[in-house]
Amino acid sequence: TVTYINPEKMTDVPRFASDRESMEMIFREHLNELAAKLPAGQELKVEFLDIDLAGDVFPRVPERDIRVMKGQADWPRMHLRYSVEQDGKVLRSGDRELADPNYLMGSRSYNQDLYGHEKQMLDDWFRKEIMPAQ
């Protein structure tokens, strides 16, 4: 289960509602793919409290923004609250602020994907914090 708490007040999400809904769907689908790796019967619940996407936005025309990534102080950040539950019992939970200041360095699985840097950051968090507890 993925929810977004006050997305219109988040630090850096798409300004147009349709683009914001698309971003929400992409993150929801990605987290569902990660959650499928959990043992049968376990459910991952994530609440996004804040999102600051990689790069900086430069409005060019009224209909479309351009996101530029320089690798300076424009790395992706997310603040989320999560729980892993089974049969109504919370197995583990937490409140995390994720950030990847090295988002442009090294090999990435999602180089061509929209929000690929954020997906990689979520993968790293899931691998380090959720899966080791298995």
C-alpha positions in Angstrom: 0.0 0.0 0.0 1.4 3.4 -1.0 0.0 6.7 0.0 1.1 10.3 -0.5 0.6 12.8 2.3 -0.2 16.3 1.0 1.7 15.9 -2.3 0.9 19.5 -3.3 3.0 20.7 -0.4 6.0 18.4 -1.1 9.4 20.0 -1.8 9.8 19.1 -5.5 7.2 17.2 -7.3 5.7 17.9 -10.8 3.6 21.0 -10.7 0.9 19.8 -13.0 -1.7 17.4 -11.5 -1.5 14.9 -14.3 2.3 14.7 -14.1 2.1 14.4 -10.3 -0.4 11.5 -10.6 1.9 9.8 -13.2 4.8 10.1 -10.7 2.7 8.7 -7.9 1.6 5.8 -10.1 5.3 5.1 -11.1 6.5 5.0 -7.5 3.4 2.9 -6.5 4.1 0.3 -9.2 7.8 0.2 -8.3 7.2 -0.3 -4.6 4.6 -3.0 -5.5 7.3 -4.8 -7.5 9.7 -4.6 -4.5 7.0 -5.7 -2.1 6.5 -8.8 -4.2 9.9 -10.0 -3.0 8.6 -10.2 0.6 7.6 -13.6 1.9 4.0 -14.7 1.3 1.6 -13.0 3.6 3.7 -9.9 4.3 2.6 -6.5 3.2 4.7 -3.3 2.7 3.0 -0.1 3.6 4.7 3.2 2.6 3.6 6.8 3.2 5.5 9.5 1.3 5.8 12.5 3.6 8.0 14.5 1.3 9.7 14.1 -2.1 12.5 16.2 -3.7 13.2 14.8 -7.1 16.7 14.6 -8.6 17.7 17.7 -10.5 16.2 21.2 -10.6 13.1 22.3 -12.6 13.3 25.1 -15.1 9.9 26.2 -16.4 10.3 26.8 -20.1 6.8 27.0 -21.4 3.4 26.9 -19.6 2.8 23.3 -20.5 6.1 21.6 -19.9 9.0 21.9 -17.4 12.6 20.8 -18.1 14.4 18.9 -15.3 18.2 19.5 -15.4 20.6 17.3 -13.3 23.9 18.8 -12.5 25.1 16.5 -9.7 25.5 19.4 -7.3 23.1 20.0 -4.4 20.2 18.6 -6.5 20.2 15.0 -5.4 17.0 13.1 -4.8 15.5 13.0 -1.3 12.5 11.3 0.1 11.0 11.2 3.6 8.8 8.2 4.1 7.1 6.2 6.9 6.8 2.5 6.4 5.7 -0.8 8.0 5.9 -4.4 7.1 2.9 -6.3 8.3 1.7 -9.9 8.4 -1.7 -11.0 9.6 -2.4 -7.5 11.0 0.8 -7.5 13.1 3.6 -5.0 12.5 6.8 -6.9 12.0 8.9 -3.7 11.6 8.4 -0.1 10.9 10.2 3.2 10.7 10.5 6.7 9.5 13.3 7.4 7.1 14.8 10.2 5.2 16.5 8.9 2.1 19.0 10.8 0.0 21.5 9.9 -2.7 24.1 12.7 -3.1 26.0 10.4 -5.5 23.1 9.8 -7.8 25.0 10.6 -11.0 27.9 8.3 -10.2 28.3 4.6 -10.8 26.1 2.1 -12.6 22.4 2.5 -12.4 19.7 0.0 -13.3 17.2 2.7 -14.4 19.3 5.0 -16.6 16.6 5.5 -19.2 13.6 5.4 -16.8 11.6 8.4 -15.7 12.4 8.9 -12.0 15.2 6.3 -12.4 17.4 8.0 -9.7 14.5 7.8 -7.2 13.8 4.2 -8.1 17.4 3.3 -7.5 17.3 5.0 -4.1 14.1 3.1 -3.2 15.8 -0.2 -4.3 18.8 0.5 -2.1 16.6 1.3 0.9 14.5 -1.8 0.3 17.6 -4.0 0.0 19.4 -2.6 3.0 16.5 -2.1 5.4 13.6 -4.3 4.4 15.1 -7.5 3.0 17.9 -8.1 5.5 15.3 -8.7 8.2 14.1 -11.8 6.3 
